[in-house]
Amino acid sequence: MASITSRRSFLIGLAAGATVVGFDPFGRSWVTEAGADTAAVIDVPPLDGELLTDAASLDAAADDFGHIVHRRPFAVLRPASVDDIVTMVRFANAHRIHVAARGQGHATFGQPQVEDGLVIDMSTFSTVHHVGPDRAVVDAGALWSSVLTSALSQGSMPPVLTDYIELSVGGTLTVGGIGGTSHRHGLQVDNVLELQVVTGEGDLVTCSPHRRRRLFDAVLAGLGQSALIVRTTVRLVPAAERARTYLLPYVDLSTFTADQRRLVTEQRFDYVEGQVLPGGGGWTYLLEAATFYTSPDAPDDAGLLDGLRYEPGSEQVVDQSMFDFHNRLAPVVEFLKSIGVWFHPHPWLNLFLPGSRADSYLSGVLAELTPDDLGGGPILLYPFLRARLTRPLLRVPDEPVVFLFGLLRTAPPEDQAVLTQMIAGNRDLFERARDVGGTQYPIGSIPFSHVDWVRHFGSEYGRLVSAKARYDSRRILTPGQGIFR
Ligand SMILES: Cc1cc2nc3c(=O)[nH]c(=O)nc-3n(C[C@H](O)[C@H](O)[C@H](O)COP(=O)(O)OP(=O)(O)OC[C@H]3O[C@@H](n4cnc5c(N)ncnc54)[C@H](O)[C@@H]3O)c2cc1C
């Protein structure tokens, strides 16, 4: 865990909002007008947007949703054009400055941060350019909520959305992007038609499954190692008007997971997720299944629920507009913000478990876990089908059914002992999952060495290394993932 940089002194004295005009390659610091007459200073090229070095901007870039790791950059670029991103990546490449894009900073373990380097704040780069019946062209900083809103106005929607839709398109395409429709459509990375990227060499390149495929394969779920995504064409599907959700309680783990498996295999519903909840002195289970429909058609409730073995009489049915369904976490987030918990540390753990070993792994883990280990956060548990996945760098167990298991922990603020214990717990649970063929979904907080990453990518590690050598030979991109140390 890095702390505030020791090179901070280089920036002391820079006025808030002062314009950066140069870079001192010997002092490794940015220079404002005041210091620009120093002989060694190299001019920063003209930009349409802003290059910021004020304390507030640097502090914000030295944090993320986890609030665990803090790495302070030298400067933050707020790009106003693709040219700005190309210009500054080329500049960084020439001077060996580390660079990372930051979407919404919802990673939890420093992944979008860059010690002593440059953070590109993609939130200023968020235009939805075009929405057609089957595709949308959007800047990488756009939020999925904006893409959904624009698409719904044209009668379409992204086939897969994350549970929380205030995440950036570039941020989720860099990791995967899983949701309740993944058993039908794969992850968000499996629904991309084209990408415009800036490689670590500073080249602006368009790639797709048919054009520069090697780069396309290296970028999606590529953890920002080969290129930064600036614009993307994502697939859209026709949108139904409404979603009807069935919340089905279970008391027994194996009955719950068997019904989940059955539903994703039969594809009876459009959407299948699930949670593990405290109850009855242990854990109970909630299957969440939704069907999408447009009036006057109405879902056949009895047919959809036929044969499922939930606790009878305690099911709930919720009917919502399509937008409200996908935005259903918004009131929860507002509440968590109002009580401050949203801003507490979040040492999250997200694992992919092989279907054949999921029940035995989970029964062992859940027998040991207590609600206190979660700090009030939820446990996610749902399956999807490996056959729907197309992206080589998304590492999941090689089995037909894979479960996402997420411990979305919240630690009390300023209690280092509890935080350390939760992070150690993540490592332990990861190792136990790895021993039965599981992988981590790399959005969470697990201490991970270079050797762990080599093992994580397995047979695809060579692809990552050769893409790195070809597209980011100076290894300047996205150091916060900790893959190439
Ligand atoms: C409340 C909450 C709910 C979530 N729900 C889900 C869910 O349902 N499903 C799911 O799959 N995930 C979920 N996540 C995890 C989330 O998808 C990832 O953490 C995602 O990377 C966050 O997107 P972001 O825009 O905040 O990216 P950031 O956190 O800003 O960045 C994440 C990584 O991507 C890199 N990056 C960002 N933008 C770009 C770009 N344009 N080009 C190249 N690299 C880039 C960063 O450098 C960093 O390494 C959730 C997270 C939170 C906090």
The ligand as an ORCA input file, in Angstrom:
! r2SCAN-3c Opt
* xyz 0 1
  C     -21.089      0.246     -6.263
  C     -20.358     -0.594     -7.293
  C     -21.055     -1.540     -8.012
  C     -20.407     -2.326     -8.963
  N     -21.128     -3.246     -9.646
  C     -20.522     -4.001    -10.575
  C     -21.258     -4.963    -11.325
  O     -22.461     -5.165    -11.132
  N     -20.591     -5.665    -12.280
  C     -19.269     -5.463    -12.541
  O     -18.722     -6.096    -13.436
  N     -18.557     -4.578    -11.825
  C     -19.146     -3.848    -10.865
  N     -18.406     -2.957    -10.136
  C     -16.966     -2.874    -10.378
  C     -16.663     -1.928    -11.538
  O     -17.175     -2.441    -12.746
  C     -15.160     -1.743    -11.738
  O     -14.527     -1.365    -10.566
  C     -14.923     -0.711    -12.831
  O     -13.577     -0.787    -13.260
  C     -15.212      0.689    -12.307
  O     -15.388      1.579    -13.361
  P     -14.818      3.055    -13.187
  O     -15.319      3.859    -14.322
  O     -15.060      3.580    -11.834
  O     -13.270      2.728    -13.417
  P     -12.009      3.176    -12.540
  O     -12.147      2.651    -11.158
  O     -11.800      4.622    -12.700
  O     -10.846      2.386    -13.300
  C     -10.746      0.989    -13.175
  C      -9.523      0.525    -13.974
  O      -9.747      0.769    -15.358
  C      -8.785      1.676    -15.880
  N      -9.486      2.549    -16.818
  C     -10.538      3.366    -16.552
  N     -10.936      3.956    -17.696
  C     -10.129      3.501    -18.671
  C     -10.025      3.758    -20.067
  N     -10.839      4.610    -20.677
  N      -9.058      3.126    -20.776
  C      -8.207      2.261    -20.169
  N      -8.238      1.992    -18.849
  C      -9.203      2.602    -18.109
  C      -8.217      2.412    -14.667
  O      -6.917      2.899    -14.883
  C      -8.254      1.313    -13.618
  O      -7.135      0.473    -13.777
  C     -19.019     -2.163     -9.183
  C     -18.311     -1.216     -8.452
  C     -18.971     -0.437     -7.514
  C     -18.197      0.557     -6.702
*
